[in-house]
Amino acid sequence: MLNVQYVTDTKGKPLYVQVPVKEYEKLLADAEELADITAYKKAKKKAGKVVPFDEAFREIEAYHREQAS
């Protein structure tokens, strides 16, 4: 379970969540891994198309930059 603190407005409505840095970093790493899995599954659906390693790497890097924006 995450150790979080909620920041609320004057009516008690949650506005933000504070997460310890280590837990935040783990969440980021997990999200990146899930993005890689999603990209892999998407690539597997394109039957018969072979992509050279360098091109695949560039596409994955571009995907991660896009997700970070």
Secondary structure as UniProt FT lines:
FT   STRAND          5..8
FT   TURN            10..11
FT   STRAND          14..18
FT   HELIX           21..45
FT   TURN            47..48
FT   HELIX           53..68
//
